[in-house]
Amino acid sequence: MAKYLVTGGAGFIGSHLVPRLLGDGHKVVVIDKVPWNEANNLFGLSSPSLEYVENSVSNTDLLKSLVENADQIYLLAATLGVRRVIENPIGTVITQFDQVREICAVAKSSQKVFYASTSEVYGKTTVLPLTEDLPLVFGEPAKARWAYACSKLMAEYMLLSLFRDKKVPVLIGRFFNVVGPRQNQSYGAVIPNFLSQALKGIPLTIYGDGTQTRSFCHVTDAVDAILAIMGNDKCIGHVFNIGTEDEISILALARKIKKLVNPSLGLRFVPYEDAMPKGFEEILHRVPSVNKIRQYTGWSNKLDLDEILSVCLKALKGV
Ligand SMILES: NC(=O)c1ccc[n+]([C@@H]2O[C@H](COP(=O)([O-])OP(=O)(O)OC[C@H]3O[C@@H](n4cnc5c(N)ncnc54)[C@H](O)[C@@H]3O)[C@@H](O)[C@H]2O)c1
């Protein structure tokens, strides 16, 4: 039985990936800071093949021993959410740096490593759709918001160097707005926010004028994408966008949710300066090209936005 290590496995994406790995017959070791109790996303999984280690990836001796004993490694642990990043830029960077440094120190050429990167690494790049080979434009370091993107990009550089220099098989996925059940509502992600406001009957809060656009990918599609690249040796040493090309403005999204849940709801426009902490900069458009992952693996998303909203709504209602 192969043994897989997942850092940050109790998080939103991890809580969908881990059951898939267990279902495929693997032993899975999760390291996450979240305590093992009812609030933990994995608590309901009572599998003898799951080992849960409540600890930080910054405990490097522990991480080292977990890495040494793993056949595959999935690096998902991160500090997420614009507000949390701006409040804790150093912790944001250290979480990425500590786990990737340990991988670089001990991973062997027999261990496949998946790294969860982000669309944020495209920074202020304005060429659309975003392809993996684009030059990147970042904001000034004085703005704490960029700590997340820079630490993820640094991790990409370190891991791709590890592949080149030591032949450790590294694969990188840049996620674009993954949504679905168990997404942490406190991070300010727009779909969980709108849906929970709609269910409470309060106006949907739109930051800015709502012309900013995003594209959304259901978490089961994102997990399929991870497994598709991890299962294909041609993908080793490559970076892949994981998302959908279906762009929608935040205003159009709010109207869609209004129509779906409660057409009489109001919309409330809040200027960024009033809503976001100092150091915030909005990215107006962020749409991936998913040609590369399609060409390498044949992957494409199965759920469109209407289906995503329906699944998320049911999860929030608990039905
Ligand atoms: N959800 C998205 O739309 C999205 C988009 C881009 C990138 N990503 C990346 O995908 C990965 C998973 O994201 P998610 O949405 O599941 O986030 P999440 O916050 O739900 O999960 C991250 C997990 O990492 C854990 N963690 C944080 N710091 C840790 C540490 N020092 N030691 C151990 N565990 C730690 C958290 O407790 C949490 O359970 C992250 O690396 C994130 O940057 C996600």
The ligand as an SDF file (V2000), in Angstrom:
LIG
                    3D

 44 48  0  0  0  0  0  0  0  0999 V2000
   -9.2780   27.4580   -2.5540 N   0  0  0  0  0  0  0  0  0  0  0  0
   -8.7980   28.1210   -3.5800 C   0  0  0  0  0  0  0  0  0  0  0  0
   -9.5370   28.7080   -4.3790 O   0  0  0  0  0  0  0  0  0  0  0  0
   -7.3110   28.1680   -3.8380 C   0  0  0  0  0  0  0  0  0  0  0  0
   -6.8580   29.0210   -4.8510 C   0  0  0  0  0  0  0  0  0  0  0  0
   -5.4910   29.0920   -5.1010 C   0  0  0  0  0  0  0  0  0  0  0  0
   -4.6150   28.3110   -4.3740 C   0  0  0  0  0  0  0  0  0  0  0  0
   -5.0800   27.4960   -3.3900 N   0  0  0  0  0  0  0  0  0  0  0  0
   -4.0900   26.7210   -2.6360 C   0  0  0  0  0  0  0  0  0  0  0  0
   -4.5680   25.4100   -2.3940 O   0  0  0  0  0  0  0  0  0  0  0  0
   -4.1560   24.9710   -1.1030 C   0  0  0  0  0  0  0  0  0  0  0  0
   -5.3680   24.5240   -0.2930 C   0  0  0  0  0  0  0  0  0  0  0  0
   -6.2510   25.6250   -0.1750 O   0  0  0  0  0  0  0  0  0  0  0  0
   -7.6320   25.5130    0.5960 P   0  0  0  0  0  0  0  0  0  0  0  0
   -8.6120   26.3310   -0.1150 O   0  0  0  0  0  0  0  0  0  0  0  0
   -7.9230   24.1020    0.9200 O   0  0  0  0  0  0  0  0  0  0  0  0
   -7.2620   26.3100    1.9360 O   0  0  0  0  0  0  0  0  0  0  0  0
   -7.5810   25.9600    3.4500 P   0  0  0  0  0  0  0  0  0  0  0  0
   -7.2100   27.1470    4.2630 O   0  0  0  0  0  0  0  0  0  0  0  0
   -8.9570   25.4350    3.5930 O   0  0  0  0  0  0  0  0  0  0  0  0
   -6.5420   24.7990    3.7500 O   0  0  0  0  0  0  0  0  0  0  0  0
   -5.2090   25.0670    4.0990 C   0  0  0  0  0  0  0  0  0  0  0  0
   -4.8840   24.1970    5.2880 C   0  0  0  0  0  0  0  0  0  0  0  0
   -3.5240   24.4300    5.6220 O   0  0  0  0  0  0  0  0  0  0  0  0
   -3.4320   24.3700    7.0370 C   0  0  0  0  0  0  0  0  0  0  0  0
   -2.2320   25.0680    7.4760 N   0  0  0  0  0  0  0  0  0  0  0  0
   -1.9420   26.3880    7.3830 C   0  0  0  0  0  0  0  0  0  0  0  0
   -0.7360   26.6460    7.8920 N   0  0  0  0  0  0  0  0  0  0  0  0
   -0.2390   25.4660    8.3200 C   0  0  0  0  0  0  0  0  0  0  0  0
    0.9700   25.0720    8.9330 C   0  0  0  0  0  0  0  0  0  0  0  0
    1.9210   25.9740    9.2290 N   0  0  0  0  0  0  0  0  0  0  0  0
    1.1410   23.7700    9.2320 N   0  0  0  0  0  0  0  0  0  0  0  0
    0.1990   22.8520    8.9530 C   0  0  0  0  0  0  0  0  0  0  0  0
   -0.9870   23.1640    8.3680 N   0  0  0  0  0  0  0  0  0  0  0  0
   -1.1970   24.4490    8.0610 C   0  0  0  0  0  0  0  0  0  0  0  0
   -4.6970   25.0300    7.5390 C   0  0  0  0  0  0  0  0  0  0  0  0
   -4.9700   24.6500    8.8840 O   0  0  0  0  0  0  0  0  0  0  0  0
   -5.7190   24.5160    6.5400 C   0  0  0  0  0  0  0  0  0  0  0  0
   -6.3620   23.3410    7.0210 O   0  0  0  0  0  0  0  0  0  0  0  0
   -3.3960   26.1420   -0.4700 C   0  0  0  0  0  0  0  0  0  0  0  0
   -2.0210   25.9280   -0.6250 O   0  0  0  0  0  0  0  0  0  0  0  0
   -3.8380   27.3330   -1.2700 C   0  0  0  0  0  0  0  0  0  0  0  0
   -2.8500   28.3340   -1.3170 O   0  0  0  0  0  0  0  0  0  0  0  0
   -6.4110   27.4160   -3.0930 C   0  0  0  0  0  0  0  0  0  0  0  0
  1  2  1  0
  2  3  2  0
  2  4  1  0
  4  5  1  0
  4 44  2  0
  5  6  2  0
  6  7  1  0
  7  8  2  0
  8  9  1  0
  8 44  1  0
  9 10  1  0
  9 42  1  0
 10 11  1  0
 11 12  1  0
 11 40  1  0
 12 13  1  0
 13 14  1  0
 14 15  2  0
 14 16  1  0
 14 17  1  0
 17 18  1  0
 18 19  2  0
 18 20  1  0
 18 21  1  0
 21 22  1  0
 22 23  1  0
 23 24  1  0
 23 38  1  0
 24 25  1  0
 25 26  1  0
 25 36  1  0
 26 27  1  0
 26 35  1  0
 27 28  2  0
 28 29  1  0
 29 30  1  0
 29 35  2  0
 30 31  1  0
 30 32  2  0
 32 33  1  0
 33 34  2  0
 34 35  1  0
 36 37  1  0
 36 38  1  0
 38 39  1  0
 40 41  1  0
 40 42  1  0
 42 43  1  0
M  CHG  2   8   1  16  -1
M  END
$$$$
